Structure formats: structure tokens, C-alpha cells
Amino acid sequence: MAKAKKSEKVEAVDVVPVEEIDDEDEMELLQVDVGDQVKLKQILDETVASTMLEQIKEDYRLDNMKLALMTVACLFACVAQFAPVPFPESRPILGTCCCLYFVLSGVLQLVTTIIDKDCILLTKSSPSSKNANLKQYGVRVRTNLPRFSEYYTLILEFQNMPGTPYVEQKWSVGKFFDVEGMFDEVGLMEAVKDVYVKLEAGQYENGGKPESAKKKTE
């Protein structure tokens, strides 16, 4: 007699298309020439600034002042170019406008050199913060990548605060770029958030003393 075949139950399994999985896991990776130090610092600075702006609002006052200076300088340049006065008689106008243009350009250069320095971002104060300094002062974000150096430094300090305490963190650029120049943006964002958390928690460098005091002791 023939044996009766046993009936086997097959559970239905939802099949997810491979293309759909790839689309979800795919991330846009940025590739940079690691030999181009200017481009390297630009990418790092942009990532640091965007990460900080997720935590606190930007202060545009200094940027607006610089834009106003250059707008006025450009207006003088337009007057010198398009003034409806024939040339011999327009010499005083041309001289005055050119002088004012270069004076305002010089003032802007001084602001960039003396005030901005290595600062890439200024923020407003954060009234909701538990840090008393952060409630009263905005944050000044400074970065540095010396020429021929692999170390990128981030400094967070309080804007316009006398003897401001600060938080400093230094990384090798190799931590965020591989040998082919692929950029680990998420890794840097997480590292910057950790530095901001230290600032907010009041875990300052050098016992809360200003950076100048640290340099004197070194």
C-alpha cells in the first residue's frame, strides 16, 4: 500500500525588495581630497557650525554689521562709477568715493582680523539652559587647523564675557576621514555635541580659568 504524504505547512514570509533596503540604508558620503587642507577645514567648520545651530540659535549682529559696511562701500563705488558729472569736474567726487571705499574696506579687514580671528560662529544666549553663563552670554565657536598639522581643535567659549571659561577638544582629522577622503559626518556631529554638553554642564578646561591663563602656565 502506498504511504500517504504528510502535508507540510509553509508560513508566509514578507519579502522586502533589495532595492528598498538599499534606499533606506544608503547615506550620502562626502569625499574630500585630504591633501587640500583649506577644503578639509571648510568641511569640518561647516559641520561644526551646523551641529551647534541644532543646539542654540545664531547671533547675526556682527555679520549684519559687516554686510552694512560693505553695502555702504559699494554705494560709494557706484557713485564714483555712475555720477552724472563729466570727468575733469568729477575728480573731487571720484577721489572722495575711492578714499571712503578703501577706508570702509580696511575697517572690514580689521574686524575680520582683530575681532573674528579664528571664530566661525557666534550664537545667542540660551535662557532655557541650566548653565548660568549660557543664560547670560552667547557662545563663541573657534576652530583651528594649523598648516601641515593633522590636529583639528574646537574651542567653545562665552562671547563678550570677561575672563571667559572655555571647553576645548582636539582631534586628529584621521578620526573623521579615511585614506580615500570619505568623511564621517555623523561621527563629527556626535563629537561636537559632546563638547557642547561639557560646556553646558560647566566642565571647563583649566579649572574654569581663561585661555590666556593656560598659556602662561605652559
C-alpha positions as CSV (number, residue, x, y, z in Angstrom):
1,M,0.0,0.0,0.0
2,A,1.2,3.5,-0.8
3,K,2.1,5.7,2.1
4,A,0.1,8.9,2.5
5,K,2.2,12.0,2.1
6,K,2.3,14.3,5.1
7,S,1.0,17.7,4.4
8,E,3.6,20.4,5.3
9,K,2.6,23.9,6.3
10,V,4.6,26.8,4.9
11,E,4.5,30.1,6.7
12,A,4.1,33.2,4.6
13,V,7.1,35.5,4.8
14,D,7.0,39.1,3.8
15,V,9.7,39.7,1.2
16,V,11.3,43.1,1.2
17,P,12.8,44.2,-2.2
18,V,16.5,44.5,-2.1
19,E,16.3,48.0,-3.7
20,E,14.1,49.2,-0.9
21,I,16.6,48.1,1.8
22,D,19.4,49.8,-0.1
23,D,17.5,53.1,-0.4
24,E,16.9,53.1,3.4
25,D,20.4,52.3,4.4
26,E,22.1,54.4,1.8
27,M,23.8,57.6,3.1
28,E,25.3,60.3,1.1
29,L,29.0,60.2,1.8
30,L,31.2,63.2,1.1
31,Q,34.7,62.6,-0.3
32,V,37.4,65.2,0.1
33,D,41.0,65.5,-1.1
34,V,42.8,65.1,2.2
35,G,45.8,66.9,0.8
36,D,43.7,70.1,0.4
37,Q,43.9,71.5,3.9
38,V,41.7,74.5,3.1
39,K,38.9,72.4,1.8
40,L,39.4,70.0,4.7
41,K,38.9,72.7,7.3
42,Q,36.0,74.2,5.4
43,I,34.1,70.8,5.6
44,L,34.9,70.4,9.3
45,D,33.9,74.0,10.1
46,E,30.6,73.7,8.2
47,T,29.8,70.5,10.1
48,V,30.7,72.1,13.4
49,A,28.6,75.2,12.8
50,S,25.5,73.2,11.6
51,T,25.8,70.9,14.6
52,M,26.0,73.9,17.0
53,L,23.0,75.5,15.4
54,E,21.0,72.4,16.3
55,Q,21.6,73.2,19.9
56,I,21.5,77.0,20.0
57,K,20.4,80.0,17.8
58,E,22.9,82.0,15.8
59,D,23.7,85.7,16.5
60,Y,23.7,87.6,13.3
61,R,24.6,91.1,14.6
62,L,28.3,91.1,13.7
63,D,27.6,89.6,10.3
64,N,24.9,92.3,9.7
65,M,27.4,95.0,10.7
66,K,29.9,93.7,8.2
67,L,27.3,93.5,5.5
68,A,26.3,97.1,6.2
69,L,29.9,98.3,5.9
70,M,30.3,96.6,2.5
71,T,26.9,97.8,1.3
72,V,27.9,101.5,2.1
73,A,31.3,100.9,0.5
74,C,29.6,99.6,-2.7
75,L,27.3,102.6,-2.7
76,F,30.3,104.9,-2.8
77,A,31.8,102.8,-5.6
78,C,28.5,103.1,-7.6
79,V,28.5,106.9,-7.1
80,A,32.1,107.1,-8.4
81,Q,31.2,105.0,-11.4
82,F,27.9,106.4,-12.4
83,A,27.8,110.0,-11.2
84,P,26.4,112.2,-14.0
85,V,29.4,114.6,-13.9
86,P,32.0,114.9,-16.7
87,F,35.5,113.7,-15.9
88,P,37.5,116.8,-15.2
89,E,34.9,118.2,-12.8
90,S,34.2,114.7,-11.2
91,R,37.7,114.4,-9.8
92,P,36.8,115.5,-6.2
93,I,33.8,113.1,-6.3
94,L,36.0,110.2,-7.6
95,G,38.7,110.9,-5.0
96,T,36.3,111.1,-2.1
97,C,34.4,108.0,-3.1
98,C,37.5,105.9,-3.7
99,C,39.0,107.0,-0.4
100,L,35.8,106.1,1.5
101,Y,35.6,102.8,-0.3
102,F,39.1,101.8,0.8
103,V,38.6,103.1,4.3
104,L,35.5,101.0,4.8
105,S,37.2,98.0,3.2
106,G,40.0,98.5,5.7
107,V,37.7,98.7,8.6
108,L,36.1,95.4,7.4
109,Q,39.5,93.8,7.2
110,L,40.3,94.9,10.7
111,V,37.1,93.5,12.0
112,T,37.9,90.1,10.4
113,T,41.5,90.1,11.6
114,I,41.1,91.5,15.2
115,I,37.5,90.5,16.2
116,D,36.7,87.4,14.2
117,K,40.2,85.8,14.3
118,D,39.5,82.1,14.3
119,C,35.8,82.4,15.1
120,I,33.4,80.6,12.8
121,L,30.1,81.1,14.6
122,L,28.6,83.4,17.2
123,T,25.4,82.3,19.0
124,K,22.7,83.9,21.2
125,S,22.3,83.1,24.9
126,S,20.1,80.2,25.9
127,P,17.6,81.2,28.5
128,S,16.4,77.6,28.9
129,S,19.9,76.4,29.8
130,K,20.8,75.3,33.4
131,N,24.2,76.9,32.9
132,A,24.1,80.4,34.4
133,N,26.8,81.7,32.0
134,L,24.9,80.2,29.0
135,K,21.8,82.0,30.1
136,Q,23.5,85.4,30.0
137,Y,26.1,85.0,27.2
138,G,26.2,83.6,23.7
139,V,28.8,81.1,22.6
140,R,31.8,81.9,20.5
141,V,32.8,78.9,18.4
142,R,36.5,78.8,17.4
143,T,38.4,76.3,15.3
144,N,42.0,75.8,14.3
145,L,43.8,73.5,11.9
146,P,47.5,74.7,11.7
147,R,49.3,74.3,8.4
148,F,50.9,70.9,8.0
149,S,49.2,69.6,11.1
150,E,46.7,66.7,11.4
151,Y,45.0,68.0,14.5
152,Y,41.8,70.0,14.4
153,T,40.9,72.0,17.5
154,L,37.5,73.1,18.6
155,I,37.1,75.7,21.4
156,L,33.7,76.8,22.8
157,E,33.8,80.0,25.0
158,F,31.3,82.7,26.1
159,Q,31.0,85.7,23.9
160,N,31.8,89.1,25.5
161,M,32.4,87.5,28.9
162,P,35.5,88.9,30.7
163,G,37.9,86.1,31.5
164,T,35.6,83.6,29.9
165,P,36.0,79.9,30.8
166,Y,36.1,77.6,27.8
167,V,35.9,74.0,26.6
168,E,38.5,72.6,24.2
169,Q,38.7,69.4,22.2
170,K,41.4,68.3,19.8
171,W,41.0,65.5,17.2
172,S,43.1,64.0,14.5
173,V,41.5,64.6,11.1
174,G,42.1,60.9,10.5
175,K,39.3,60.2,13.0
176,F,36.8,61.6,10.6
177,F,38.4,60.9,7.2
178,D,39.7,57.7,5.8
179,V,42.6,57.3,3.4
180,E,40.3,57.8,0.4
181,G,38.9,61.0,1.9
182,M,35.5,59.7,2.8
183,F,34.1,62.0,5.6
184,D,32.4,60.6,8.7
185,E,30.0,63.5,9.2
186,V,27.8,61.7,11.8
187,G,30.9,60.9,13.9
188,L,32.0,64.6,14.0
189,M,28.5,65.7,14.8
190,E,28.3,63.4,17.8
191,A,31.7,64.6,18.9
192,V,30.7,68.2,18.7
193,K,27.5,67.6,20.6
194,D,29.6,66.0,23.4
195,V,31.8,69.1,23.6
196,Y,28.7,71.3,23.8
197,V,27.3,69.1,26.6
198,K,30.5,69.7,28.5
199,L,30.1,73.5,28.1
200,E,26.5,73.4,29.2
201,A,27.5,71.2,32.2
202,G,30.2,73.7,33.3
203,Q,33.0,71.2,32.8
204,Y,35.5,73.9,31.8
205,E,39.2,73.4,30.9
206,N,41.9,74.6,33.2
207,G,39.6,74.8,36.2
208,G,37.4,77.5,34.5
209,K,40.3,79.9,34.1
210,P,40.6,81.9,30.8
211,E,42.7,80.5,27.9
212,S,45.3,83.2,28.5
213,A,46.0,81.8,32.0
214,K,46.5,78.4,30.5
215,K,49.1,79.8,28.1
216,K,51.0,81.5,30.9
217,T,51.4,78.2,32.8
218,E,52.6,76.3,29.7
